[in-house]
């Protein structure tokens, strides 16, 4: 019984707010739409920033993948290239096999 009373109260409040909303001028409705739209955009941006931060933390915590993503200079030409894409030869790092020979 208590549940039905709560539902009835929410229905009455919702109906009253809907009637009030219908009587508002269009500019006021647009203003509220813009406010809620900006709030949603800010919330989404914070959520994406938090996910990007979590992804960066998990990448740096691995250690092995972080060492593969180092940019190293070629011993011959000085070009910086990812360690995983370069060539190790004679104890030095090269950008390609031609420079390693």
N, C-alpha and C positions, 0 to 999 in steps of 0.2 A: 504494500500500500504506500509506503514511504517513497518507493521508487517512482510510482505513478505521479505522486505529488511533485517530485523533483522534475520529472519530465514535463508536467503541465506548466510549472513555473518557467522552465527554459523555453517552452513553446510560446508562452505569453510575452516574455521578454524579447524573444526573437521576432515575434509579430510586431511588437511596438517599435523595435528598431527598424524593421523593414518599412513600416508606415512612415517613420521619421525620415528614412533615407529617400523614399519616393518624393518627399516634399522639398528636398534640398535642391538648390540651383545647380546646373551642370558644372559651373566653374568649381564649386566646392567638391563635387564628386571627382573632378579631374585632379584637384589638389590632393585629395586623399589617395587617389590612384597613384599619383607621382610619389607621394611619401612612402606608400607600401612598396612600390616598385624599387625605389632607391634602397629601402631597407632590405629587400630581397637580394638586390645586386651586391650590397655590402656583405650580407651573410654568405652569399655564394663565393665572393672573393676571399673572405676569411677562410672558408672551408677549403678552397683550392690552395691557398697559401699554406694551410696546415698540412694538407696532403703532400705538397711539394717538400715541406720541411721534414716530414716523416720519411719520405723517399730518400732524401739526401742523407739523413741520419742512418738509415739502414744500409745505404751504399758505402758510407765511410766506415761503418762498423765491420764490414766484411774483410777489409784489409787486402786480400788477394786481388780483388777487382780494382781496388784503388791503386795498387801498384801497376796494374796493366794500363791504366789511363794516364800515366805520366807522359808529359811532352818532353822529349829528349832531343838535343841537337845532334845532327849528323857530324861525324868526326872529319869528313872531307869538305862538305859544302856549308855546314852550319844550319841547315834547314831543320826546324823543330817539327817533329812528327811523333805520333803516339807510339809508345814503346811496343804495343802489341802489333803495330803495322811495320815496324822497322826490322833491321837485321843486326844480330850480334855476331861479330867476327873478330878474332884476335884480341878479345877483351875490350873492344870499342863498339860503339853504336853507330850504325849507318842507316840512311833513309831508304836505300835500295841495294839490290845485290851488285849492281854495276859499281857502286862506290865502295862496296866491301871487298872487291877483288883487287 
